[in-house]
Amino acid sequence: MKQKSQKPSLPPLSKNERKKAGSNPEYFFLISKYAEIIRIPVISKYFLVNNKSLIDTILEDKDKKFCAPTSLYKRKKAITSPMPFSKNDNVNFDLLNKIYNEFNHSKNKEEKLKEWTRDQFEIFEISSKNHLSININNEARSIALKTLNELAFGLNLSDAHMVDQISHYLDACQFYATKIPLPNMPLPTISYYTFLSYRIILTTKLKKAWRKSDYKSPIFKNSKKFPAKFLKNQLINSIERISCAISWCCYHLTQHPEWQEKLLDNDKKLLDCFVKECLRLSPPSWLICRKNKNELKLGKFTIPGNSNVVISPYSIHRSKKNWENPLKFDPNRFGNNPNIEKNTYLPFGYEEKNNTDEHFDEYFAWSVISFTIQEIVNRFRITEDKLHSNRMHSGFTLNTAEGIRVIFDKRKN
């Protein structure tokens, strides 16, 4: 007799367990131990996949059964998730990839990054003199924006409030882009109309920056046509992921101050291990979502058509099946060329290797993150500002509700 396929069930969690989770990533991690596929409460067509072989099947998608979702949860006026760009976006993606590639292999890339981030480190210097707390998320966004702009965009960012408007926009996006309402989890506190006003103001400022630019990047096919969709998606796909990674690395430096001294040797391999471990425990892309058009069978489970199948790198990175002592902060696990299984380390989500319209360059991201962390360690000692909460908050990237706030103290030469 043929075995009947099972339907994914709800996790047997009590209200106290749900409250204990505190945030969506922690909640997903808590329920991931109960079954290979779990139907998420409240949203009937959301399924969390925890089985390694099923995750490989979904991400590689050789039979083309999945697509990227247009909206991560059904709700009127929901903000759509970031999507791969189409070729009608007035952007030459081949040239953009070439610019990234040339920079990644450039011998003087550290000198360029030092020049592009000079203003931001001056802000760190001023804050250290006054012993002020800094929201590292906003400063990291400035670093990511300025480096990407200098490398590829060519916008005039002289407007003093430009970065503030970008931060307001991204903070508002965090409440809508991939927010999945779960039991006992706080719902968005920013109204859709507030978000819309941020978006309109930002678009207006980006247009002004575009018009004022003396130099238009050659990646834009038509220098007179404002590439609104491309720039706004770059804010979400590239700038926010890079800034989020820098922020979490700074957080782990405050929690493990011994590493601030270890990294003073400017050992690139050690720095690489440190950054990788930070992003293992705190992956910027904490959730990957795919949509299946038709009913399909995953292992012994049947998934209804038009469902959202979600994979949580946050849970994968903390699973005992994939990592030894997964909750322990141990950068040395990445030393001596460790054998990391495929799809068990996904700090920036899963990028299709054959996508010619690639909009996020991981090598460039690693360069900016590593350079920034090394410069911070060489110039400052940083401590956590304990007056502010670091309670985790999940939008389209992993963040905290109040931002990660740290205090810079300048090192004595």
WOJO-V932405 format. One line per field, one symbol per residue. ss: DSSP state (H for helix, E for strand, L for the rest). psi: psi as a letter, one per 30 degrees, with the letter a starting at -180 (. if undefined). burial: 1 if it has 16 or more other C-alpha atoms within 10 Angstrom, else 0. A space follows every 10 residues. Layout:
# WOJO-V932405
ss->???
psi->???
burial->???
This chain:
# WOJO-V932405
ss->LLLLLELLEL LLLLHHHHHH HLLHHHHHHH HLLLLLEEEL LLLLLEEEEL LHHHHHHHHH LLLLLEELLL LLLLLLLLLL LLLLLLLLLL ELHHHHHHHH HHHHLLLLHH HHHHHHLHHH HHHHHHHHHH LLEEEHHHHH HHHHHHHHHH HHHLLLLLLL LHHHHHHHHH HHHHHHLLLL LLLLLLLLLL LHHHHHHHHH HHHHHHHHHH HHLLLLLLLE LLLLLLLHHH HHHHHHHHHH HHHHHHHHHH HHHHHLLHHH HHHHHLLHHH HHHHHHHHHH HLLLLLLEEE EELLLEEELL EEELLLEEEE ELHHHHHLLL LLLLLLLLLL HHHHLLLLLL LLLLLLLLLL LLLLLLLLLL LHHHHHHHHH HHHHHHHHHE EEEELLLLLL LEEELLLEEE LLLLEEEEEE LLL
psi->kkkkklkklk kikleeeeee eeleeeeeee fffelekkkk lejfhkkkkf keeeeeeeee hfghfllkkf kfkkkkgkkl lklkklfggg kjfeeeeeee eeefgkfgee eeeeefgeee feeeeeeeeg hkkkjfeeee eeeeeeeeee efehljhfkf geeeeeeeee eeeffeehkj klkgkklkfk leeeeeeeee eeeeeeeeee efkfkkkffk ejffjjieee eeeeeeeeee eeeeeeeeee efeefifffe eefffhjeee eeeeeeeefe fikeifkkkl kkelklkjbg kkkllhljjk kjeeeefgkf ffkkiffkji fffglhikjk lkgfjiegaj kkfgjfhkfj jeeeeeeeee eeeeeeeefl kklkjffkkh kkkjbflkal egljklkkkk kk.
burial->0000000101 1000000100 1111111111 1100111111 0000111111 1100100111 0000010110 1110000110 1100100011 1110011001 0011000010 0011011000 1001101100 0011011111 1111111110 1111111000 0110111111 1111111111 0100100000 0100100110 0110111011 1010011011 0000011101 0111111111 1111111111 1111000011 0010000001 1111111111 1111111111 1100000100 1111011111 1111111110 0110010010 1011000000 0011111110 0000001111 1001111111 1111011111 1111100001 0111111111 1011111111 000
